[in-house]
Amino acid sequence: MIPYSKQFISKEDIKNVNKVLQSKFLTQGKVIQDFEKKISKFVNSKFAVAVSSASAALHLSCLALNLRKGKTLWTVPNTFVASATCALHCGAKVDFVDIDENTSNLCIKKLKRKLEISKKKNCLPDILIPVHFAGQPTNQKEIFALSKKYRFKIIEDASHSLGSRHLEEKVGSCRWSDLTVFSFHPVKPITTAEGGIITTNNKKLFNKLIELRNLGISRDYKKLKVKSKWYYELKSLGFNYRMNEIQASLGISQLKRINNFNKFRNKIAKIYFKNLKETSLLLPKIEETNYSSFHLFVVKFKKKMNYDKIYKKLINKKIGVNLHYLPVHLHPLFKKMGFRKGNFPISEKHAQRAFSIPIFYNMKNIDIMRVVRVLREIFKK
């Protein structure tokens, strides 16, 4: 079976992890701080806060921006559920903006229209989470301009997009957002096994995030009543969302190869574009203003087909495929909130026709061409 994606762990990665395992600190040491600094430098942000997962990062980002009961967050239906459930964990409401049929990212036209209608109804969002689907950045510059006009905050869900660029600006620089979240799950551009990170240029948000990920505890001796290293205070209700030293050491080692990882994925993408253009599949459309990490390579049926039948046929051919994503609003939890089939037709159409095919670092050429051969057999014009 050729998986749709997987991690690549080198001898150097193992060496770095073993070094930490033999050190004095496995948690709350300097390796995490070093990893945070290296990520900040790579994406050109001022600050970074490493956490236990991207889901935790989304939750903390919402809390740092004071999302709470009575407030509203918008995101897209074509995403992993955490992009929406982070708002529910804060007691806030969730709504969605449909995607662009070509890029599968948030549709700017639909966003503009929804904002205009919501302004008239006095129900504008407090936070928007645009999702960089499959590694391709959203049009952040335009979204940022809308945020200034309609006064909402932006959390970029860039779980797929470490190393991606929009208008030559690295995703994560937060030039056009308040916060950006990355994932380090094994199938992502780099891995720390589980883990995530939040980048920002706002020092106040940075300090709040540091406090929230550590249960709400403050050890800032300059601001505490008792000036002693043994003393600490619980300032707010936070969470144990810390990353450990072992994960951070793996992240540092992997980050050294991020450009190679992304170049390799782009190389595979070029092979797919060249060899699948004569099939009955729709291939990804990458905007000229973007450089994609190609976390995923998502193809679509040009016409409606039996999804389950195609899925089983590919699996039987030992080609690992996956659906990204089931529309969030059609999950039972969100149906209970009143969302229904037909609310966001482009995301629903995407889920009926899209599937991710294998793309990962160090994928053998013989496997790449096997994927091509099988797809050409099944999807002849």
N, C-alpha and C positions, 0 to 999 in steps of 0.2 A: 504493500500500500504506500503510495506517495501522499504524505499528509498535505493539507492545504497550506500549512505553515508549521514551523518549529524553531526552537532556539538553536544557536550554535555556541557551544562552550569549548574554549581552547585550553591548552595546557597552561597558558599564562593566567587564564581566569581561575583555574583550579589552584595554581600557585598562590595567587593573591588571596583567595578565600582561606586557604590553609594557613597563610601568614596571620590572618586575623584570628583564626581558631586557636592559634598558639600564643596569642597576645593576652594582655591583662583584661581587656574590655571587649565584651561581645555586644553590649548595648550602650547607648548614650556616650560614645567616645568621639574622637576627633575625625575618624574615617567618614562618618556621616557628614560632618561639616565640610570636609574636603570634597566629598561628592557634590554637595550643594553648590559649592563655589565653582566647581568644574562645569556643572550644568549651566549655571548663570553665565559663565564666561562663554560657553558654547552657543547659547541662544541670545546673548547680549542683553540679559536682564540684570537689574541691580541685586535682586534677592531670589532665593529658592528655598523651599521648605520640603524636605523629604518625608514621606509618610508611608503607611503600610500598604496602600493600594490607591489606584486612581479613583475608586468609589469613595474612599475616605477623603481623598483630595477634593472631590466635588462637594462632599458634605461640609467639610471645613471651609471651603471657599464661600459657600452660601452663608454659613454662620458668620464669617468674617465680614460679609457685606450686609449683615443684619437682616437676612431673610427670616421671616417669622409669620405667625398666623396673621391673616389679613392682607398678606402680600402675595405677589404672583410671579412665577417664573415661566418663561417660554423656552422651548427647545424644539427639536425636530422629532418626528415619529421614527425616522430611519436611524436608529442608534441603539446602543446597549441600554438596558433599562435604567442604569445608574444615572444617566444624564437627566432623567426625570424624577426618579425616586429621591434624589438628594433634596429636592424641594419638599417632598412629603415628610422627610425626616425632620424638617424645620417647621412643620405645621403649616406650610404655605400651599397655595393652589398651583396647579400645573396646567398649561395649555400648550398647543403645538402650532408650528408653522410648517407647511408642507415643503417638500424638496423640489429642486430643479430636475426635470426629467433627464437632462444630459449629464450633469455632474453628480447627481444624487446628494448634493450639498443643499443647505438651506437656500430657498428661492428668494432672492432679493425683491422681486416684484410682488410676491405674495406677502413678504414681510412688510413692505411699504403699505400695501393695501390694508393689511390687518391693523397696522399702527394707526392709519388714518381713521378707520372705523372705531377702534378702541378709544382714540382720543375723544371722539364725539360722544362715546358712551361713558367716558371717564373711568376706563378700566385698563389703562396702559400697564405693561409689565414693569416690574421692579428690576428683574434680571433677565438677560437673554443668554442662553448657552448655545452658540453655534458649534456644530460638530464637524471637524475636518475629516470627512469620510474617506476611508481607504488610504489616507496619506496625502490627499489633495486639500490644500488650504481653502477655506471659504474666502469670500471677498471682504476681508476684515476692514479695509480702509473705508469702504462704503457703509458697512455695518456700523463702524465707529461714528461716522458722520450722522447716521440716524440716531445713535445713542445720545448724541449731544442735542439733537433736535427734540427728541422725545423723553430724554432724561431717564434712561435705564442704564444699569451696569452690565458689563460683559465679562463672562467667564468663558474662555475658549476651551472647549473639550478637544484637546489635541492628542488624545490617547494614541492615535494612529500616526502621528506626524512629527516625531522628533527628527530634525534634519530637513524638514520641508521648508519651502520659501514661498512667499507671496510678494510680488514686486521687488524681489531680491532681499526682502526683509525676512529674517528667520522667524519661523513660528516659535512663540515663547518669549520673544523680546518684549511683548506687552506694549508695543507702540500704539496698537489700536484696540487695547482691552485693559481691564483692571487686573485680571488674573488669567493664567493659562495652566491647564492641567495636562500632565503626561502620564502614560501607563508604562510599567516595566514588566507586564505579564510576559511569559515565555514567547508568545508569538509576535510581540511588538518589536519595533526597530532595535532596541536593546533590552536586556532583561536583568532583573534582580530577583528572579523567581516570582515572587509577588512584590508589589511595590508601586509607588507613584511619587510624583513631585508637583509642587505648585510654584510657578514663577510669578514675580510681580516687580513693579518699580516703586511701589508705595510702601514706605517704611512702617507706617501705622498698621497697614494690613499684614505686613510681614511679622511684626511683633505679636499681633493678635493671633495669627496662625501658629506661631511657635507656642504660645500659651495654650491654645485650644487642643493641639495635638498631644500635649502633655497633661491631660486631665484638667486643664485650667489652672495648673500650678505655676506660680511665678518664683523664680530664684534670682530676680534682678535686685541685687543687694543695694544698689543706689536708691531704689524706690521703696524698699522694705523697712519696716519699723526697727527690726533687730538686725544690726550689721554684723552678721556672722554666717559662715559658710554652711553651718548645719541647719540654718533656719530657712523655711519656705512658707508660702501662703497660697491657699486655694482662692484664686481671684474670681473664677467663673466656672460654669459647668462645662468641662471639656471632655475629651476622650483619650483613651490610650491608643493613638493612631501612629505610634512611632515606627520608623524603619530601624532595623538593627545594623550593627557594624558589618556582619557577614554579607547582608544584602548590598550594603553600600560599597563594600570592597569589590563585589562582582560588578556592580554598576560602573565603578571607576574604570575597571579593566575593560568592560564592554564599550564604554564611551570612547576609548582610544580608537575603536574600529568602526564607529558609527558611519563615517563617510564611505568606508569600504562596503559596509553592509548595504547602505542605500544605493551605491553605484551598482552593486551586484543585482539587487532587485530591479533596478532600472534596466539593466542589461537583459534580464529575463523578460521584462515587459516589452522591450523592443522586438525580441524574438516572437513573442505572442502577437504583437501588432502586425508583424510582417507575415506570419504564417496562418493567422486566423481571419484575415481580412476577407478572404474568399469564401467564408462560411456564412451560415444564416444567423450568426450571433452578432449582437451589438457589442462593440468593444468600448472600454472606458474613454471618456473625453476629458483630456487634461487641458485646462485653460493655458493660453500662451504666457500669462503672467505668473504661472505657478511652476514650482519644481516639487514633484511628489516623492515621498519616501517609498511609495508603492508597498505599504504595509499589506494591502490586499490587491488582487487583480480580479475585478468583478466583471463578469460578462452577463449578457441578458438575452433571452429569447426574443427574436424580432416579432413573433406572434405567440399567442397564448398556447402553451403545451401542457401536458400532464406532468406537473412538477415532480411528484413522487416517483413516477415511472422513470423520468430522466435521472433523478437523484440515485435511484437504485441501480440503474444501468451503469452510471459512472463509478459507483462504489464497487460493483461487481467487476468492473474493469481495473480495479485497484487504483482509481484516481480519487484521492481525498478531496471532497468539496464541502462547502458549508454555505448557509444562508446568513447574510448580513444585510438587513436584520428583519425579524418579524416586527411589524409596526407596533411600537410601544402602546399606542392607544387601544389596540385590540386585545391586549392581555386582560385576563379576568379582573385584575385589580382596578384597571382604568375603565373597564366597561361598567363596573359598579359606580363609577363617578359620572357616568352619563355619556361617555364617548362611544361612538358607533361606527360600524362599517360604512364607508362612504364619506366620512368626515375629512379624510386626507387622501384623496384618490391616487396621487402620484406615488406616495409612499406605499400604498397598498398594491399598486400595479408593480412597483419595484420588487416587492416581496414575492409576487407570483411569477416573476421572470428572471430574477437575478441569482447568481451563485458565484462563490469565490473559488477560483482554481489555484492549484499549487504555485506558490512563489515564496522562496526563502533563501537565505544566504547559504552558499555552498551546494545548492541544488545541482545535481549532475546533469550534464547536457543530454545524456541518454534518457533521463527522466523527463526533462523539459520537452524533448521531441516525442516522447511517448504520450505526454499530455496532448500535444499538438495533434498527433496521429489519431488518437481516440476521439477528440473533439471534431476533427475534420470528417471522421467516419459517421459520427452521430448527427452532425449539423451540416450536412452537405446542402449546397444551395439548390 
